[in-house]
Amino acid sequence: MHHPLHTPICDYFGIEYPIFLAGMGGVSASALTAAVSNAGGLGILGGATMDVALLREEIKKTKELTDKPFAVDLLAPIPDMIRPQIEVVFEEDIRIFVAGLAVPAEFMSEMHDRDMKIVVMCGKVRHAEKSEAAGADVVAAQGTEAGGHTGEIGGMALIPQTVEAVNIPVLAAGGLANGRGLIAALALGAQGAIFGTRFIATPEAEAAPGYQEALVAAKDDSTVRSRSYTGKPARALRTERTDEWEAKADEIQAFPMQAGISAREGVMDYMGRGDHFDPKRMFMPSGQGVGLIHEIKPAAEVFADIVSEAEATLQELTKLATPATA
Ligand SMILES: Cc1cc2nc3c(=O)[nH]c(=O)nc-3n(C[C@H](O)[C@H](O)[C@H](O)COP(=O)(O)O)c2cc1C
């Protein structure tokens, strides 16, 4: 018998719990992806910042670390930009593909021919409808609370409206960082919840120590949605640099030019690959739920906490809904 958190989407993806690791570009690499899959959720490898060789290597490493299902996420705004990575996804026989930023219409029929499942990240009901029409199997309703590139609509409003608008399963994302968040997502009609920022504060994440420490110190009002790092609105910890650029917002370039400016300035290394980390200027993507992160601990512990909190929350709710006997 399954535990009470098991939703139909768990069977669809072959996982135990409806807990998903966000496919955070570069941050969700093999170690974190495998840790979440091994814990019984779905790890999503964030391939967005990886070149073809690194993506292949990270997929192979993930396969060595887990025999459970996992997915690969790529950003799909410019199809030609990700074509080589898509070839790797095909060659490595990835079963679940997650698309950020746009509907990967061009690749969908081939993916379905290969019997792959396609999840599309959406910030608006209209995007979810478009994704469903294009053949997506699942949509993720990502509220503005989310870390990284994000839209304007709060999850509390977006998730139930997405559930009402489409006939395919919906996942919830954005600002969720504990078991209460998972239960809230299920109550809003989602079949599972995607956690991004919470999993950055784990040793398995590819994240600079200064970034992880900044997340632990941050509160609910520490983030800002700004175009200043990539040219597209992205939620990150507010820094001196975000303040400077927001004061001259008309000078911010379009995506991906602004990302080039930021890279040349050395402020895009939140993964900590280099040795220069300036917390006053670095891009540190973060969701608004960051105030719930109090320590850096192994992903399996974060995962187990989400499960036990969610179960406790369900019990609390059941008590609330059950009239006390006199
Ligand atoms: C560091 C970071 C990188 C991200 N990169 C991607 C990405 O490459 N592709 C994508 O679909 N979403 C990306 N996201 C968004 C996540 O998929 C997810 O929607 C978000 O993390 C959920 O909100 P939360 O961070 O508040 O949990 C990123 C988020 C963060 C924090």
The ligand as an SDF file (V2000), in Angstrom:
LIG
                    3D

 31 33  0  0  0  0  0  0  0  0999 V2000
   19.7920   28.6190   -9.4910 C   0  0  0  0  0  0  0  0  0  0  0  0
   18.5410   28.3590  -10.2800 C   0  0  0  0  0  0  0  0  0  0  0  0
   18.6750   27.9730  -11.6010 C   0  0  0  0  0  0  0  0  0  0  0  0
   17.5390   27.6560  -12.3560 C   0  0  0  0  0  0  0  0  0  0  0  0
   17.7020   27.2160  -13.6370 N   0  0  0  0  0  0  0  0  0  0  0  0
   16.6310   26.7450  -14.3170 C   0  0  0  0  0  0  0  0  0  0  0  0
   16.8160   26.1410  -15.5890 C   0  0  0  0  0  0  0  0  0  0  0  0
   17.9240   26.0450  -16.1160 O   0  0  0  0  0  0  0  0  0  0  0  0
   15.7100   25.6330  -16.2160 N   0  0  0  0  0  0  0  0  0  0  0  0
   14.4520   25.6980  -15.6500 C   0  0  0  0  0  0  0  0  0  0  0  0
   13.4960   25.1830  -16.2340 O   0  0  0  0  0  0  0  0  0  0  0  0
   14.2550   26.3090  -14.4730 N   0  0  0  0  0  0  0  0  0  0  0  0
   15.3160   26.8130  -13.7810 C   0  0  0  0  0  0  0  0  0  0  0  0
   15.1150   27.3830  -12.5460 N   0  0  0  0  0  0  0  0  0  0  0  0
   13.7500   27.4760  -12.0010 C   0  0  0  0  0  0  0  0  0  0  0  0
   13.3500   26.1600  -11.3530 C   0  0  0  0  0  0  0  0  0  0  0  0
   13.0430   25.2020  -12.3610 O   0  0  0  0  0  0  0  0  0  0  0  0
   12.1220   26.2470  -10.4130 C   0  0  0  0  0  0  0  0  0  0  0  0
   10.9750   26.6650  -11.1080 O   0  0  0  0  0  0  0  0  0  0  0  0
   12.3370   27.1400   -9.2240 C   0  0  0  0  0  0  0  0  0  0  0  0
   13.5880   26.9080   -8.6490 O   0  0  0  0  0  0  0  0  0  0  0  0
   11.2370   26.9000   -8.1910 C   0  0  0  0  0  0  0  0  0  0  0  0
   11.2200   27.8970   -7.2280 O   0  0  0  0  0  0  0  0  0  0  0  0
   12.0500   27.8300   -5.8460 P   0  0  0  0  0  0  0  0  0  0  0  0
   13.4700   28.1010   -6.2190 O   0  0  0  0  0  0  0  0  0  0  0  0
   11.4580   28.9280   -5.0340 O   0  0  0  0  0  0  0  0  0  0  0  0
   11.8630   26.4700   -5.2690 O   0  0  0  0  0  0  0  0  0  0  0  0
   16.2370   27.7670  -11.7810 C   0  0  0  0  0  0  0  0  0  0  0  0
   16.1170   28.1730  -10.4560 C   0  0  0  0  0  0  0  0  0  0  0  0
   17.2440   28.4750   -9.6920 C   0  0  0  0  0  0  0  0  0  0  0  0
   17.0540   28.8950   -8.2690 C   0  0  0  0  0  0  0  0  0  0  0  0
  1  2  1  0
  2  3  1  0
  2 30  2  0
  3  4  2  0
  4  5  1  0
  4 28  1  0
  5  6  2  0
  6  7  1  0
  6 13  1  0
  7  8  2  0
  7  9  1  0
  9 10  1  0
 10 11  2  0
 10 12  1  0
 12 13  2  0
 13 14  1  0
 14 15  1  0
 14 28  1  0
 15 16  1  0
 16 17  1  0
 16 18  1  0
 18 19  1  0
 18 20  1  0
 20 21  1  0
 20 22  1  0
 22 23  1  0
 23 24  1  0
 24 25  2  0
 24 26  1  0
 24 27  1  0
 28 29  2  0
 29 30  1  0
 30 31  1  0
M  END
$$$$
